[in-house]
Amino acid sequence: MNHMAHEEDALRAQIASMLKAGLKTEITPFPEDSNAFAQLLQRIREEAGSDLEKKLVIGGFTDYPMGEDQ
């Protein structure tokens, strides 16, 4: 396994651990169109910077399916 793949696996494990521990994220409102999605991405850039936890919170990440995927 190359170095980049190892780093990605470690990041995935860190994210999974944070979500499993009960990190509360902003799951609503879900961006309904490309404009709303672009605004969400801009907010992540401006407010979270390189802070992984803030990125997950603002981005509304979960470790379970939501919406139509339920």
C-alpha positions in Angstrom: 0.0 0.0 0.0 1.4 3.4 -0.9 1.7 6.3 1.5 -1.2 8.2 0.0 -3.6 5.2 0.4 -2.4 4.7 4.0 -3.2 8.4 4.8 -6.6 8.1 3.2 -7.4 5.0 5.2 -6.3 6.7 8.4 -8.5 9.7 7.6 -11.5 7.4 6.9 -10.9 5.7 10.2 -10.7 9.0 12.0 -13.9 10.2 10.4 -15.7 7.0 11.2 -14.6 7.2 14.8 -15.8 10.8 15.2 -19.2 10.0 13.7 -19.6 6.8 15.8 -18.8 8.8 18.9 -21.9 10.8 18.2 -20.7 14.0 16.5 -23.8 16.1 15.8 -23.8 17.4 12.3 -26.1 19.9 10.4 -28.2 17.4 8.5 -30.8 20.0 7.5 -31.4 21.8 5.3 -30.2 19.4 2.5 -29.0 21.4 -0.5 -31.7 20.9 -3.1 -29.9 22.3 -6.1 -26.4 23.1 -7.4 -26.6 26.7 -6.1 -27.4 25.6 -2.6 -24.7 23.0 -2.7 -22.2 25.6 -3.9 -23.2 27.8 -1.0 -22.6 25.0 1.4 -19.2 24.3 0.0 -18.3 28.0 0.3 -19.5 28.0 3.9 -17.3 25.0 4.6 -14.3 26.8 3.1 -14.9 30.0 5.0 -15.9 28.6 8.4 -14.0 25.3 8.7 -10.7 25.9 6.9 -8.7 22.8 7.7 -10.7 21.8 10.8 -11.9 18.3 10.0 -14.6 18.3 12.7 -16.1 21.6 11.5 -16.1 20.3 7.9 -18.1 17.2 9.0 -20.5 19.3 11.1 -21.2 21.9 8.5 -21.3 19.3 5.7 -23.9 17.3 7.5 -22.0 14.0 7.4 -23.6 10.9 8.9 -22.6 7.3 9.2 -26.1 6.1 8.3 -28.3 6.6 5.2 -30.7 9.5 5.0 -33.6 10.6 2.8 -34.4 8.3 -0.1 -31.6 6.0 0.8 -33.2 5.0 4.1 
